[in-house]
Amino acid sequence: MRGLLCALVMMLASPAAALNLNQEFSNIDGGTHRLADWSGQPILVVNTASLCGFTPQYTALQKLHDRFSDRGLVVLAVPSDNFAQELEDNEAVKEFCEVNYDLTLPMTGITDVKGPNAHPFYKSLAAQGFEPNWNFNKVLIGPDGELVATYRSRVSPTSRQITDEIERLLDAPES
């Protein structure tokens, strides 16, 4: 127990590795997304899948986008097949999301979020101790580019836990 406590204290005392916000994600509509392009804005990054029991969370993600995007929040969906629940290609994912959820929020192309082929952003998250363990894990990044919070699949995007933190970030005075 004492060894575990010492290890925990060392982890908390060690400076966290910086998130990799400069790497490009493919944009499901063509082109690219870079989290650094949204510097100064809070960003909620969510690894998604079209054939998952949590897929109805797309509705809540769109509600977040509709509610907060005018104030600066970016909600980025990152379709992934790491848990074998994604459609066969970007075109199928885009059509599925448009037809079933009327999504207008930004989306990446299908992206690895864990393992040796994980996108560099997700590798930088893993270095900070967070790796998606299923679809619809959420990562909240502050306007300063720092990791604010992570949420597992069962936490709804529109839960008070998440919306209160988003409100706090949006209401914080600029430095």
N, C-alpha and C positions, 0 to 999 in steps of 0.2 A: 504494500500500500504506500509506504514512504517513497519508494522508487517511482511509482506512478505519479505521486504528488510532485516530486522533484521534476519529472519529465514535463508535466503539465505547466509548472511554473516556468521552466526553460522555454517552452513553446510560446507562452504568453509574453515573456520578456524579450524574445527574439524579434527583430524587425521582420515584418511580413514582406514577402517578395511582392514586387509591384505587379499589378494586373497588366497583361499585354493587350493594350487597346489599339495599337497601331497596325496590327495585322488585318488584312482584308478578308472579309467573308464574301462569298459570291452572293449576289442579289437574285432572288428567285425570278425577278422581272428582267434580269440582264444587268450587267455592270457589277458594281461591288458596293459593300457597306464597310465602313470603318468606324468602330466605336469612338475613336478619337475625333471624328468629324462632328460628334455630338458633345464635344467638350463643353462644360458649363451647364449641362442638362443632366438630370437624373435619368438613368437608363435601367429598365427591367428587361433582362435577357432570360428567355425561357426556352429550354430544349423541348421540342414538341414532337408529336407523332400522330398520324391520321387514324390509326387503327387501334388506339389504346382506350382503356376504360376512362382515362382522364381527358380524352379528346374534347368532351363538352366544355372544358375550361377555355377553349377558344372563344366562346361567348363572353366569358368574364374578361379575357384579355382585350377583346374588342371594346367592352364597356370601359375598361381602364383607359384605353387609347382615346375613346370618345370623351371621357370625363376630364382627362388631364393633359392631352396633347397640346391644347391651346396655351397651357401654362408652362409647357416645356418638357413634359415627360415623354420619353421615347420607350415604346414597348416593342422589343425585337423578338420575333419568333424564329427559332433555329430548328427546323425540322431535322430529325436524326433517325437513323435506322439502327443505332447501337443496341436497341432492345427488340429488334426484329418486328417492329410494328408500324413501319412507314411504307408508303406506297412506292412503286417502282422507280419513279423519276420526278424531277422538279415540276414538269408540266402537269403530271397527275396530282401532285400535292397542291399546286396552285389552284387548279380547277376544283379540287375537293374543298379547299378552304373558301373559295369564292362562292361556290354553289351552296354549301352547307352552313357556312358561318358568315358570309358576306364580309370577309376580312378586308380591311383597308390598311392595317398596320404593316410596317415593314417586315419582310421575311427574307431569310437567307435561303440559299439552296441547301439541299440535304448535306449535313455536316456531321463528322464524327465528333462526339463530345467526351469520349473517354477512350482509354487504351492508347496504344503506341501511335495510332494515326489521328489522335485527337487534335482538333484545331488549336493553334498556339494560345488563344484566349482561354480555352478550357484547360490546357496544360498549366497555364499560370494560375488558374483557380485551384487545380489539384495541388500545386506547390503551396498554396495557402490552406490546404486541408479540406477542400470541398471538391467532390467529384459527383456528378449526377449519378444517382443509383437507380433511376427510372426516368420515364418521360415526365415532362411538366415540372421539372425542378426549376426554381426561379432564383435569379441572382440580381440583387439591386445594387447599382453602382451610383455613387454620389456625383454631384456636379464637378467635384474635384478629381474624379477618376478613381477614387478609393472604393474598395469593397465595403458596402454598408451592411448588407445582410444576405443570407441565403435561406431559401425555403424549400422544403421537400414537396413532393407531388400532392399530398393531401391538403396542403394549405391553398385555399382558393385565392386566385389573383385579386378578388374583390373583398377579401377578408379585412377586418379592421386592422389586423396585424400588419398587413402590407399597406393598406390605404393610409393609415395613420403615419407610417414612416415616409410615404411619398409626400403627404401633406407637409410634414416637417421639413423635408428637403426642399420642396417648392416655396415654402414660406421663410426659409433661412435667408438672412441678409447675405448679399454677395460679398466676398472677401476682397 
